[in-house]
Amino acid sequence: MENNNFYAVVMAGGKGERFWPQSRSNHPKQLLRLIGNLTLIEQTVERLKPLIPAKNILIITNQDYVAPMRSLLTGLSPENIIGEPVGLDTAPCIALAAGVVRAKAGNDHAIMFLLPSDHVIRNVSAMRCELEDCARLAENGNTIVTIGVNPASASTGYGYIKCGEQLADGMDTKFFTSLGFKEKPDAETAKRFLADGNYKWNSGIFIWSVKTIMEAFHNYAPQLAGMADRLGEAFVKNTIERALAAEYEQCERISIDYAIMEKVENVMVAECAFDWDDVGSWTALRNQIRPGKNNNVVRGLFESLDSYNNIIVGDAQHLIAAIDVEDLIIVHTDDATLVCNVKSAQRIKELVQNISQKPELSKFL
């Protein structure tokens, strides 16, 4: 059931470079149909609609992606799709969102749900129930709530949260006190976190009231508090594009973890009770697409001899064929082909950066 006091902020500004060559500078990951028939951003918005009114769903993206997102997300007001002049990590994005939500709500009591645009969640009803429990906790106190995922492996690709005592509150969702956020660990540290049993993956989903996050900005990042105030006023005056250019020119790059989460004490961790997958690289397709013959995950046309454990992405017009290969990612587009060891999926971003240093290859970005 819709709640007019709930506001969703979907962060959708990243380029998704680990999904090159399908993801490009003018067509980022969130606009790809990687899983199913809808783009990742469409899936995110659809999951939210039964809980949050469409008028209260904001998309914060890069200014280059505003036009395609407005064309795609016709159920949202164009003014709710806002483009940052430059990506400066998550803290400035959240300050912008807090200012706009407060302006739209007309008060500090609105509840903000902050979500990335690249998650795959199939048990949507369980997700909504958990978000409602998180909102109830955020409403009843000066509390920041984040959702922590029980780790399935000693992954080095996620940040971690150490959990303390469980809160006795009578809600279906299990809540724990937070004992601190940990950056992406090395392999040995990740194994230790997994064995400890008190660490959860940081999902990047946060729930708080406008009042709570603004107080945190005032206490720990006052420059961002001022930025939120000014951008909220500009949104009301319909001058936000000009104001964004001025504010971001003076703003430093900083994540919400460094700016706020590592400093505040009023943080609770909700144990994730729904299926969750962060679509961070091509290897995520193995969690979402049923493997075929020889444990190969395939989208498109593929034929092989004695080839195992590969991830193949193409289309219905181009045949990808392989002989005696294992553990590869092969992605074919009209103008570029990627061949990569599965273990090196995270290095695709590094490859894209190398390509960007060569002017003669810029057309492939």
N, C-alpha and C positions, 0 to 999 in steps of 0.2 A: 504494500500500500504506500502510495506517495506521501512524503513528508515535506512540506514546504519550507521547513527549517533546515533541511539537508541540502548541502551543495557538494557536488563532485568536481574535483580538479584533476584532469587527465594530463599528465606530462608527456608530450609527444614531439619533442624537438630534436631528438637524436637522429643521426644519419644511418645508424645500423650498419656500420662499415663491415662487420663480420658476416654480413649476408651479401657481400659483393660476390659475383657480378650482377645479381638481380637488384640489389639495393644500390641506388645511385644518388648523387647529390640532389637531383631534381625529382627523385622518386624513392624516398627512404623506406626503411623496413616497415613502419607502421601503415604504409599504403600498399603493402604487398599482400597477396592472398596466399600466405604460406601454409595455413591450416584451414581447410574448408573453403567455402565460396565467398566469405566475407573477408575484408581486410582486417588486420589486427585492430585498428582504431575503431572500425565499425563494431567488431565483436565486443570491445570494451564498453562502448556506449550502450549497446543493446543489453548488456548484463546489468547496467545501472538503471535503466529507464523505469522498471516497475517499482523501484525504491525511491528514486530521485526524479522530480519533475524535469522534463527536457529543458525548461527555461533556467534551471539551476545547474546545468552541466556545462562546465567550462573546459575548453581545450587550450592549453598553452603550448605553442609550437614555435618553429622557426618562421620568420616572416616570409621566407620563400615557399613555405608549405601552406600558407593560409588559404590561397585561392583554391588549390586542389581539395583541401579539406572542407571548405565551404561548399564546393560542388558535390562532394561525396556525402557529407553529413547534412542533408537538407532538412532534417528534423530539428536541427539546432539553429538558434538565432545567429546570424552572421557576427553580431557583436560579441558572442560568446566564444568565438574562435580567434584567439589573440596571438600575434606573432612577435617573438622576441627579435630585436635587431641582430643579436649575436648570442650564441649559447655561452652562458657563464656558470654552468653547473646548476645544481638544484636549489640552492638557497635564494638567489635572486628571483628565480622562477616562482618560488613559494611566496616570497614577499609580494611580488606582483599579484599573485592569486589571492592572497589574504586581503590586499587593498581592494581588489575588485569585488570579492565576495562581500566584504563589509559594506561597500557602496551599494551593491544590489540588494542586500538584506536590510540595510538601514539600521543595523545594530551589531553588537559584538557577540551575540549569543548564538549565531548560526553555527552549525556543525559542518566542518570541512572534511571530506574524504579525499585524500590525496592518493592517486593511483598512477602507476606507469601504464603505458599504452601497449605493452608487448607481452602480456601474460596470457596464458591459455588456461581457462577455468571452465570445466564442464558441469560440475555440480553447482549450478548458479543459485538455486534456492538455499543451499547451505551457506554459500557466500553471503547472500543478503541477510540471512538470520544472524550471522556473525557480525556483519557490519552494524546491524541494529544494536546488538549487545555492546559493541565497542562505542557506539554513539551514546548509549545510555551511561556508560562509565565516563565518557568525556563530558557529558552534560552535568553530571552530578558532582564534579570536582574540577579543580585546576589540573587536569590530567592529560598527558599526551599518551595516546595508545598507538601501538604498532603491532602488526601481525607477524608472528614468527613461525616459520615452517620447520617441522621436525625433519632434520637432515636425513636423507636417504643414503648418503655416502660422504666420504671425507673430501668434499668438493673444495677446490681452491678458487672457484669462480664466483662465490658469494661472500658477502660480509656476514658476520655472525653476531648474535646477541646472547649474552650470558644471562640466564634466568635464575631468580632467587625463589623466595617462598610463593606458594600459590595463594591467591586471594580467595577468601571465602565470601562469596557475594550472592550465591543462589542462582546465578545465570547458567545457561547451558554451556556457554563458552568458558574455557579455562583461562584464567588470567594469572600472570606471574609478575612479580616485581622485576625490573630490569637492573642488572648489575653491570651494565656497560656494553657499548657497541665495539665490535672488533672488525678491523679492516680485513679485506681478503687475505687469508693466511697462506703460508707456504704449505707444502704437502705434509710435513711432519706435524706442524701445528694443527692443521685440519684433522689429522688422525687423532690427535690428543683431544680436540674439541668433541669429536664424535664419540670417543671412548668415555669422556666425562659424563655425557648424558644430559647436561644442563644447558647446552648451547643449541640455539635454533638459527636457521638461515634467516637473514634479514630480507623480507619480501619487498621492501620499499613502499609498503602500504601504510599510511599514517592516518589517524583520526584525531581531531582536536576541535575545540571551539576557536572562533576567531580571537576571542579574548585571550585564550591561553597562548596561542602562537604569537600574538602581538606582544604580550608581556614577555615572552621569551626573547623576541627580537629586541625589545627595549632594554632588557637586562644584559644580553650577550652579544648583540649585533645591532647597536643603535642606528647605524647608517642604513641598515635594511628596514628598520622600523620607519624611519623618515621616508625612505623610498616607497614603502607600502602606503603611507599616508598620502603622499603626493600623487601616486598613480591612481589611487582610489578617487581622489578629487578630479583627476583628469578624465577618468572613465565617466563620471557623472557629467562632465562638461563636453564630452565627446571629442576630447583633444588627446586621447591616450597615445596615438601613434607618434605624435610629436614629442610627448612627454617621455615615452619609452626611449627614443633616440638619445635624449639628453641624459636620462638616468643611467642607461647602460654604458654610456661613454665614460661615466665616472665610477662605475661599480667594479669591484674586484671579483674574480672567479673564486667561488667557494661552494662546497657542498653543504647540504643541510646537516649532515653528520658532524662535520667540523664546526660549523657555525653555531649549532644549537644542541644536537642530540648528545654529543660528548660532554656537555656542560650542565644540562638540566638534570634534576633529580626526580621529577614527577612523571616518570615514564612507566607504563605498564605494557606487558607483552601478552597479546592474545595468541593462544595456540591455534594454528591454522587447522580448521576442521573440514576443509574442502580440498579437492584436488587442485594442485597449483603447479604450473610449469612456467619458468621464465625463458622465453624464446630468445636466448642470447646469442646463439650461433647455429650453424647448420646441424650440429649434432643433436639439437633439440628435436629435430624431426623424428628421431628414433623413438622418442617418447610419445609421439602423436600419430604416427603412421604405422600400421601393422606391417612388419617385415614380410617379404615374399620369399621366393626360393633362395636358398643359401644365406638367409638372414640379410638380404639386401633390401634397403628401404628405397623405393622408387617412386618418383613423380615424372611421368612422361614415358617415352619409348626407350626400352632397355633390353638388350640381349647379351648373353655372356656365356663363356665357357669357364668352368672352375674358378669362379670369382665369388668372394665371400665377404660379408660384413661391410658392404659399401653403402654409401648414401649417394643416390643418383637423382639429379634434378634437371629436367629438360622440358620438352613440350611434345605435343602429339605429331609434330611435323618433322622432327629431327631425331634420328635414331642414334642413341649412344650405345656403343658396343665395347665389350671388354673381355680380355682373356687373361686368366691366371693373375688377377689382382686381388688384393685384400686390404681392408681397412682404409679405403679411400673415400674422399668427398669429390664428386665430379659434378660440376654445375655448368650448364651450357646456356648461353643467351645468344641473341642474334649477332652480337659483335664481340663477345668475349667468352672464354672457357677457363674455368678454374679446375685444377687438379691438386688435391691437398691430402696429406695424411690426416686421418681422423684425429690423431693426437695433437695435431698442429692447428686445429680449428680456430683457436684464439689468436693465432698469428696472422690471420687474414687481414685484420686491422693494420698490422705492421706492413703487410704487402701493399695495402691501399695507400698508406703513407709514402711508401717508396715510389709508387706510381705517380703520386701527386708531385713528386720532385722532378718529374720529367715532362717538360712542356709538350713534347710530341705525343704523350700518352694521356693528356688531360681530357680528351674526348671520351675516354673510357671510365671516367669517374662519375 
